[in-house]
Amino acid sequence: MGLHIQVISQKPPGGRCGLYAAYAEVVAVHLGVASEVVFSAERDAHGAGFPSLRLNGNPVQPADGVILMPADLCAALAAAGQDAAALAGLAEALEAPLERMLGT
């Protein structure tokens, strides 16, 4: 089964919505898959509304319950069947959008 990445965002995207869209872009480029952003007015973080990042239809849950971190996304990708070789270097690449959002 192929990997489907979807971000549910408010319009215009804010902090976490923008971060999750950037994460999706990094994953798409790194793994050679497509990603999409769907705009919603429904607020339901890590569920059916924004801000959410979904892999194969399942919302990725942050370990801290608030914001997805690179490790959360890598763990979800591994659970979705991506092998370690495909994920090599992805966590580091995902740090760049996080650092941009945090202003570090």
N, CA, C and O atoms as a GROMACS GRO file, in nm:
protein
  416
    1MET      N    1   0.085  -0.118   0.000
    1MET     CA    2   0.000   0.000   0.000
    1MET      C    3   0.088   0.123   0.000
    1MET      O    4   0.186   0.129   0.074
    2GLY      N    5   0.055   0.221  -0.082
    2GLY     CA    6   0.131   0.345  -0.089
    2GLY      C    7   0.104   0.433   0.032
    2GLY      O    8   0.009   0.412   0.106
    3LEU      N    9   0.190   0.528   0.048
    3LEU     CA   10   0.177   0.621   0.161
    3LEU      C   11   0.098   0.743   0.117
    3LEU      O   12   0.128   0.803   0.014
    4HIS      N   13  -0.003   0.780   0.195
    4HIS     CA   14  -0.083   0.899   0.168
    4HIS      C   15  -0.066   0.995   0.285
    4HIS      O   16  -0.095   0.961   0.399
    5ILE      N   17  -0.019   1.115   0.255
    5ILE     CA   18   0.004   1.217   0.358
    5ILE      C   19  -0.094   1.331   0.335
    5ILE      O   20  -0.104   1.385   0.225
    6GLN      N   21  -0.166   1.366   0.439
    6GLN     CA   22  -0.264   1.473   0.429
    6GLN      C   23  -0.252   1.562   0.552
    6GLN      O   24  -0.242   1.514   0.665
    7VAL      N   25  -0.255   1.691   0.528
    7VAL     CA   26  -0.256   1.789   0.636
    7VAL      C   27  -0.391   1.857   0.635
    7VAL      O   28  -0.439   1.900   0.530
    8ILE      N   29  -0.453   1.866   0.750
    8ILE     CA   30  -0.578   1.941   0.764
    8ILE      C   31  -0.541   2.072   0.831
    8ILE      O   32  -0.487   2.074   0.941
    9SER      N   33  -0.571   2.182   0.760
    9SER     CA   34  -0.524   2.314   0.800
    9SER      C   35  -0.637   2.414   0.802
    9SER      O   36  -0.737   2.399   0.732
   10GLN      N   37  -0.621   2.516   0.882
   10GLN     CA   38  -0.708   2.632   0.874
   10GLN      C   39  -0.660   2.718   0.757
   10GLN      O   40  -0.549   2.699   0.708
   11LYS      N   41  -0.743   2.811   0.714
   11LYS     CA   42  -0.703   2.900   0.606
   11LYS      C   43  -0.718   3.042   0.655
   11LYS      O   44  -0.828   3.082   0.691
   12PRO      N   45  -0.612   3.120   0.657
   12PRO     CA   46  -0.475   3.085   0.619
   12PRO      C   47  -0.409   3.001   0.729
   12PRO      O   48  -0.447   3.009   0.846
   13PRO      N   49  -0.308   2.921   0.689
   13PRO     CA   50  -0.240   2.837   0.787
   13PRO      C   51  -0.171   2.921   0.895
   13PRO      O   52  -0.111   3.024   0.866
   14GLY      N   53  -0.181   2.874   1.018
   14GLY     CA   54  -0.113   2.938   1.129
   14GLY      C   55   0.007   2.856   1.172
   14GLY      O   56   0.064   2.783   1.090
   15GLY      N   57   0.045   2.865   1.297
   15GLY     CA   58   0.164   2.800   1.351
   15GLY      C   59   0.174   2.651   1.324
   15GLY      O   60   0.256   2.608   1.243
   16ARG      N   61   0.092   2.571   1.394
   16ARG     CA   62   0.102   2.426   1.377
   16ARG      C   63   0.057   2.382   1.238
   16ARG      O   64   0.112   2.287   1.182
   17CYS      N   65  -0.044   2.448   1.182
   17CYS     CA   66  -0.089   2.413   1.047
   17CYS      C   67   0.025   2.432   0.946
   17CYS      O   68   0.048   2.346   0.861
   18GLY      N   69   0.096   2.543   0.957
   18GLY     CA   70   0.209   2.569   0.869
   18GLY      C   71   0.321   2.469   0.893
   18GLY      O   72   0.385   2.422   0.798
   19LEU      N   73   0.346   2.436   1.019
   19LEU     CA   74   0.450   2.339   1.052
   19LEU      C   75   0.417   2.202   0.994
   19LEU      O   76   0.503   2.138   0.934
   20TYR      N   77   0.293   2.158   1.012
   20TYR     CA   78   0.255   2.025   0.963
   20TYR      C   79   0.260   2.020   0.810
   20TYR      O   80   0.296   1.917   0.753
   21ALA      N   81   0.224   2.130   0.743
   21ALA     CA   82   0.235   2.135   0.597
   21ALA      C   83   0.381   2.126   0.555
   21ALA      O   84   0.414   2.060   0.456
   22ALA      N   85   0.469   2.191   0.629
   22ALA     CA   86   0.613   2.184   0.598
   22ALA      C   87   0.665   2.043   0.624
   22ALA      O   88   0.745   1.991   0.545
   23TYR      N   89   0.621   1.980   0.733
   23TYR     CA   90   0.659   1.842   0.760
   23TYR      C   91   0.617   1.753   0.642
   23TYR      O   92   0.696   1.673   0.593
   24ALA      N   93   0.492   1.769   0.597
   24ALA     CA   94   0.440   1.686   0.488
   24ALA      C   95   0.523   1.704   0.361
   24ALA      O   96   0.550   1.607   0.290
   25GLU      N   97   0.564   1.826   0.335
   25GLU     CA   98   0.647   1.852   0.217
   25GLU      C   99   0.783   1.783   0.228
   25GLU      O  100   0.831   1.724   0.132
   26VAL      N  101   0.843   1.790   0.347
   26VAL     CA  102   0.973   1.724   0.369
   26VAL      C  103   0.958   1.573   0.351
   26VAL      O  104   1.041   1.510   0.285
   27VAL      N  105   0.855   1.515   0.409
   27VAL     CA  106   0.832   1.371   0.397
   27VAL      C  107   0.809   1.333   0.251
   27VAL      O  108   0.863   1.234   0.203
   28ALA      N  109   0.728   1.412   0.181
   28ALA     CA  110   0.697   1.384   0.041
   28ALA      C  111   0.823   1.383  -0.044
   28ALA      O  112   0.843   1.294  -0.126
   29VAL      N  113   0.908   1.482  -0.024
   29VAL     CA  114   1.032   1.489  -0.101
   29VAL      C  115   1.126   1.375  -0.062
   29VAL      O  116   1.184   1.309  -0.149
   30HIS      N  117   1.139   1.351   0.068
   30HIS     CA  118   1.233   1.250   0.117
   30HIS      C  119   1.194   1.108   0.074
   30HIS      O  120   1.280   1.027   0.040
   31LEU      N  121   1.063   1.080   0.075
   31LEU     CA  122   1.017   0.945   0.044
   31LEU      C  123   0.963   0.931  -0.099
   31LEU      O  124   0.927   0.822  -0.142
   32GLY      N  125   0.957   1.043  -0.171
   32GLY     CA  126   0.908   1.038  -0.309
   32GLY      C  127   0.761   1.006  -0.321
   32GLY      O  128   0.720   0.930  -0.409
   33VAL      N  129   0.680   1.063  -0.231
   33VAL     CA  130   0.535   1.043  -0.234
   33VAL      C  131   0.467   1.179  -0.243
   33VAL      O  132   0.531   1.283  -0.228
   34ALA      N  133   0.337   1.178  -0.268
   34ALA     CA  134   0.261   1.302  -0.277
   34ALA      C  135   0.203   1.337  -0.140
   34ALA      O  136   0.178   1.250  -0.057
   35SER      N  137   0.182   1.466  -0.121
   35SER     CA  138   0.112   1.512   0.000
   35SER      C  139   0.007   1.613  -0.043
   35SER      O  140   0.014   1.670  -0.152
   36GLU      N  141  -0.089   1.634   0.043
   36GLU     CA  142  -0.193   1.732   0.014
   36GLU      C  143  -0.231   1.807   0.140
   36GLU      O  144  -0.219   1.756   0.251
   37VAL      N  145  -0.277   1.930   0.120
   37VAL     CA  146  -0.329   2.011   0.229
   37VAL      C  147  -0.478   2.032   0.202
   37VAL      O  148  -0.517   2.076   0.094
   38VAL      N  149  -0.559   2.001   0.302
   38VAL     CA  150  -0.703   2.020   0.294
   38VAL      C  151  -0.739   2.126   0.396
   38VAL      O  152  -0.699   2.118   0.512
   39PHE      N  153  -0.815   2.227   0.353
   39PHE     CA  154  -0.854   2.334   0.444
   39PHE      C  155  -0.988   2.301   0.508
   39PHE      O  156  -1.079   2.249   0.444
   40SER      N  157  -0.996   2.334   0.637
   40SER     CA  158  -1.116   2.304   0.715
   40SER      C  159  -1.141   2.417   0.814
   40SER      O  160  -1.048   2.483   0.859
   41ALA      N  161  -1.266   2.438   0.845
   41ALA     CA  162  -1.303   2.535   0.948
   41ALA      C  163  -1.320   2.466   1.083
   41ALA      O  164  -1.339   2.533   1.185
   42GLU      N  165  -1.312   2.333   1.085
   42GLU     CA  166  -1.332   2.256   1.207
   42GLU      C  167  -1.203   2.245   1.286
   42GLU      O  168  -1.102   2.194   1.236
   43ARG      N  169  -1.206   2.291   1.409
   43ARG     CA  170  -1.090   2.280   1.498
   43ARG      C  171  -1.100   2.148   1.574
   43ARG      O  172  -1.192   2.128   1.653
   44ASP      N  173  -1.004   2.060   1.548
   44ASP     CA  174  -1.000   1.929   1.615
   44ASP      C  175  -0.857   1.878   1.601
   44ASP      O  176  -0.829   1.790   1.520
   45ALA      N  177  -0.768   1.934   1.681
   45ALA     CA  178  -0.626   1.901   1.671
   45ALA      C  179  -0.603   1.752   1.680
   45ALA      O  180  -0.653   1.684   1.770
   46HIS      N  181  -0.526   1.702   1.584
   46HIS     CA  182  -0.485   1.561   1.578
   46HIS      C  183  -0.604   1.467   1.569
   46HIS      O  184  -0.602   1.355   1.620
   47GLY      N  185  -0.707   1.517   1.501
   47GLY     CA  186  -0.829   1.438   1.479
   47GLY      C  187  -0.883   1.465   1.340
   47GLY      O  188  -0.811   1.450   1.241
   48ALA      N  189  -1.011   1.504   1.332
   48ALA     CA  190  -1.076   1.526   1.202
   48ALA      C  191  -1.060   1.669   1.152
   48ALA      O  192  -1.086   1.696   1.034
   49GLY      N  193  -1.018   1.762   1.237
   49GLY     CA  194  -1.005   1.902   1.198
   49GLY      C  195  -0.862   1.949   1.205
   49GLY      O  196  -0.768   1.869   1.208
   50PHE      N  197  -0.846   2.080   1.207
   50PHE     CA  198  -0.710   2.137   1.210
   50PHE      C  199  -0.663   2.161   1.351
   50PHE      O  200  -0.746   2.177   1.441
   51PRO      N  201  -0.533   2.164   1.374
   51PRO     CA  202  -0.424   2.119   1.289
   51PRO      C  203  -0.404   1.968   1.303
   51PRO      O  204  -0.395   1.916   1.414
   52SER      N  205  -0.397   1.900   1.191
   52SER     CA  206  -0.376   1.756   1.191
   52SER      C  207  -0.288   1.714   1.075
   52SER      O  208  -0.292   1.775   0.968
   53LEU      N  209  -0.209   1.612   1.097
   53LEU     CA  210  -0.133   1.548   0.991
   53LEU      C  211  -0.174   1.402   0.993
   53LEU      O  212  -0.166   1.336   1.096
   54ARG      N  213  -0.219   1.353   0.878
   54ARG     CA  214  -0.271   1.216   0.868
   54ARG      C  215  -0.184   1.134   0.776
   54ARG      O  216  -0.144   1.180   0.669
   55LEU      N  217  -0.156   1.012   0.817
   55LEU     CA  218  -0.085   0.915   0.734
   55LEU      C  219  -0.182   0.802   0.704
   55LEU      O  220  -0.234   0.738   0.794
   56ASN      N  221  -0.206   0.780   0.575
   56ASN     CA  222  -0.300   0.676   0.532
   56ASN      C  223  -0.433   0.687   0.605
   56ASN      O  224  -0.493   0.586   0.642
   57GLY      N  225  -0.479   0.811   0.624
   57GLY     CA  226  -0.609   0.836   0.686
   57GLY      C  227  -0.610   0.840   0.837
   57GLY      O  228  -0.714   0.871   0.896
   58ASN      N  229  -0.498   0.810   0.901
   58ASN     CA  230  -0.493   0.808   1.048
   58ASN      C  231  -0.419   0.930   1.100
   58ASN      O  232  -0.306   0.956   1.058
   59PRO      N  233  -0.480   1.005   1.192
   59PRO     CA  234  -0.410   1.120   1.247
   59PRO      C  235  -0.290   1.078   1.331
   59PRO      O  236  -0.298   0.987   1.414
   60VAL      N  237  -0.178   1.145   1.309
   60VAL     CA  238  -0.057   1.119   1.388
   60VAL      C  239  -0.073   1.193   1.520
   60VAL      O  240  -0.106   1.312   1.523
   61GLN      N  241  -0.049   1.122   1.628
   61GLN     CA  242  -0.066   1.180   1.762
   61GLN      C  243   0.069   1.223   1.820
   61GLN      O  244   0.165   1.146   1.816
   62PRO      N  245   0.075   1.343   1.873
   62PRO     CA  246   0.200   1.388   1.935
   62PRO      C  247   0.219   1.323   2.072
   62PRO      O  248   0.123   1.306   2.148
   63ALA      N  249   0.342   1.288   2.103
   63ALA     CA  250   0.372   1.225   2.232
   63ALA      C  251   0.337   1.317   2.348
   63ALA      O  252   0.294   1.270   2.454
   64ASP      N  253   0.355   1.450   2.328
   64ASP     CA  254   0.325   1.544   2.437
   64ASP      C  255   0.180   1.589   2.436
   64ASP      O  256   0.138   1.666   2.523
   65GLY      N  257   0.101   1.542   2.338
   65GLY     CA  258  -0.040   1.578   2.329
   65GLY      C  259  -0.066   1.715   2.270
   65GLY      O  260  -0.182   1.756   2.261
   66VAL      N  261   0.039   1.789   2.230
   66VAL     CA  262   0.021   1.926   2.184
   66VAL      C  263   0.073   1.948   2.042
   66VAL      O  264  -0.002   1.994   1.956
   67ILE      N  265   0.198   1.915   2.017
   67ILE     CA  266   0.260   1.946   1.889
   67ILE      C  267   0.340   1.827   1.839
   67ILE      O  268   0.414   1.763   1.914
   68LEU      N  269   0.325   1.797   1.709
   68LEU     CA  270   0.401   1.687   1.650
   68LEU      C  271   0.547   1.725   1.642
   68LEU      O  272   0.584   1.834   1.599
   69MET      N  273   0.630   1.633   1.685
   69MET     CA  274   0.774   1.650   1.676
   69MET      C  275   0.826   1.553   1.570
   69MET      O  276   0.757   1.456   1.535
   70PRO      N  277   0.946   1.577   1.518
   70PRO     CA  278   1.002   1.486   1.418
   70PRO      C  279   1.001   1.339   1.462
   70PRO      O  280   0.972   1.251   1.380
   71ALA      N  281   1.031   1.311   1.588
   71ALA     CA  282   1.032   1.173   1.636
   71ALA      C  283   0.893   1.111   1.628
   71ALA      O  284   0.880   0.992   1.598
   72ASP      N  285   0.787   1.190   1.656
   72ASP     CA  286   0.650   1.139   1.647
   72ASP      C  287   0.618   1.097   1.504
   72ASP      O  288   0.561   0.990   1.480
   73LEU      N  289   0.656   1.181   1.409
   73LEU     CA  290   0.627   1.154   1.270
   73LEU      C  291   0.708   1.035   1.219
   73LEU      O  292   0.655   0.951   1.146
   74CYS      N  293   0.833   1.027   1.256
   74CYS     CA  294   0.916   0.912   1.216
   74CYS      C  295   0.862   0.782   1.273
   74CYS      O  296   0.862   0.680   1.204
   75ALA      N  297   0.817   0.784   1.397
   75ALA     CA  298   0.760   0.665   1.459
   75ALA      C  299   0.632   0.623   1.386
   75ALA      O  300   0.610   0.504   1.364
   76ALA      N  301   0.549   0.720   1.349
   76ALA     CA  302   0.426   0.689   1.277
   76ALA      C  303   0.456   0.633   1.139
   76ALA      O  304   0.387   0.542   1.092
   77LEU      N  305   0.558   0.687   1.073
   77LEU     CA  306   0.597   0.637   0.941
   77LEU      C  307   0.650   0.493   0.952
   77LEU      O  308   0.620   0.410   0.866
   78ALA      N  309   0.728   0.465   1.055
   78ALA     CA  310   0.778   0.329   1.076
   78ALA      C  311   0.662   0.233   1.101
   78ALA      O  312   0.659   0.122   1.049
   79ALA      N  313   0.565   0.278   1.182
   79ALA     CA  314   0.447   0.195   1.210
   79ALA      C  315   0.363   0.174   1.084
   79ALA      O  316   0.292   0.074   1.073
   80ALA      N  317   0.371   0.269   0.990
   80ALA     CA  318   0.296   0.258   0.863
   80ALA      C  319   0.369   0.172   0.761
   80ALA      O  320   0.322   0.154   0.649
   81GLY      N  321   0.485   0.117   0.801
   81GLY     CA  322   0.554   0.023   0.715
   81GLY      C  323   0.676   0.076   0.642
   81GLY      O  324   0.735   0.004   0.561
   82GLN      N  325   0.716   0.200   0.668
   82GLN     CA  326   0.837   0.253   0.604
   82GLN      C  327   0.958   0.190   0.673
   82GLN      O  328   0.965   0.185   0.796
   83ASP      N  329   1.053   0.142   0.594
   83ASP     CA  330   1.168   0.077   0.655
   83ASP      C  331   1.272   0.179   0.699
   83ASP      O  332   1.271   0.295   0.658
   84ALA      N  333   1.362   0.133   0.784
   84ALA     CA  334   1.463   0.221   0.844
   84ALA      C  335   1.550   0.288   0.738
   84ALA      O  336   1.587   0.404   0.755
   85ALA      N  337   1.582   0.218   0.631
   85ALA     CA  338   1.665   0.276   0.526
   85ALA      C  339   1.594   0.394   0.460
   85ALA      O  340   1.657   0.495   0.429
   86ALA      N  341   1.463   0.382   0.440
   86ALA     CA  342   1.386   0.491   0.380
   86ALA      C  343   1.376   0.611   0.474
   86ALA      O  344   1.366   0.725   0.429
   87LEU      N  345   1.379   0.584   0.603
   87LEU     CA  346   1.364   0.691   0.701
   87LEU      C  347   1.497   0.754   0.743
   87LEU      O  348   1.499   0.852   0.816
   88ALA      N  349   1.609   0.696   0.696
   88ALA     CA  350   1.741   0.749   0.734
   88ALA      C  351   1.752   0.896   0.693
   88ALA      O  352   1.731   0.932   0.577
   89GLY      N  353   1.785   0.977   0.788
   89GLY     CA  354   1.803   1.120   0.763
   89GLY      C  355   1.675   1.202   0.768
   89GLY      O  356   1.681   1.325   0.766
   90LEU      N  357   1.561   1.137   0.775
   90LEU     CA  358   1.435   1.212   0.775
   90LEU      C  359   1.417   1.295   0.901
   90LEU      O  360   1.375   1.410   0.893
   91ALA      N  361   1.448   1.239   1.017
   91ALA     CA  362   1.430   1.313   1.142
   91ALA      C  363   1.510   1.443   1.139
   91ALA      O  364   1.461   1.547   1.182
   92GLU      N  365   1.631   1.436   1.089
   92GLU     CA  366   1.714   1.557   1.080
   92GLU      C  367   1.653   1.658   0.983
   92GLU      O  368   1.651   1.777   1.011
   93ALA      N  369   1.602   1.610   0.871
   93ALA     CA  370   1.540   1.700   0.772
   93ALA      C  371   1.414   1.765   0.829
   93ALA      O  372   1.382   1.879   0.795
   94LEU      N  373   1.342   1.694   0.916
   94LEU     CA  374   1.220   1.749   0.976
   94LEU      C  375   1.250   1.855   1.082
   94LEU      O  376   1.161   1.933   1.118
   95GLU      N  377   1.372   1.859   1.131
   95GLU     CA  378   1.409   1.959   1.231
   95GLU      C  379   1.406   2.101   1.173
   95GLU      O  380   1.376   2.196   1.245
   96ALA      N  381   1.438   2.116   1.044
   96ALA     CA  382   1.446   2.250   0.983
   96ALA      C  383   1.314   2.327   0.992
   96ALA      O  384   1.316   2.441   1.037
   97PRO      N  385   1.200   2.268   0.952
   97PRO     CA  386   1.076   2.345   0.966
   97PRO      C  387   1.038   2.372   1.112
   97PRO      O  388   0.980   2.476   1.142
   98LEU      N  389   1.071   2.279   1.201
   98LEU     CA  390   1.044   2.300   1.343
   98LEU      C  391   1.124   2.418   1.394
   98LEU      O  392   1.071   2.504   1.466
   99GLU      N  393   1.252   2.424   1.359
   99GLU     CA  394   1.337   2.535   1.403
   99GLU      C  395   1.289   2.668   1.345
   99GLU      O  396   1.294   2.771   1.413
  100ARG      N  397   1.242   2.667   1.220
  100ARG     CA  398   1.189   2.790   1.160
  100ARG      C  399   1.066   2.838   1.238
  100ARG      O  400   1.052   2.957   1.265
  101MET      N  401   0.977   2.745   1.273
  101MET     CA  402   0.857   2.784   1.346
  101MET      C  403   0.891   2.838   1.484
  101MET      O  404   0.831   2.936   1.530
  102LEU      N  405   0.986   2.775   1.550
  102LEU     CA  406   1.024   2.815   1.685
  102LEU      C  407   1.115   2.937   1.686
  102LEU      O  408   1.140   2.997   1.791
  103GLY      N  409   1.165   2.974   1.568
  103GLY     CA  410   1.251   3.092   1.559
  103GLY      C  411   1.389   3.070   1.617
  103GLY      O  412   1.453   3.164   1.665
  104THR      N  413   1.437   2.944   1.613
  104THR     CA  414   1.570   2.916   1.668
  104THR      C  415   1.673   2.903   1.559
  104THR      O  416   1.791   2.879   1.587
   0.00000   0.00000   0.00000
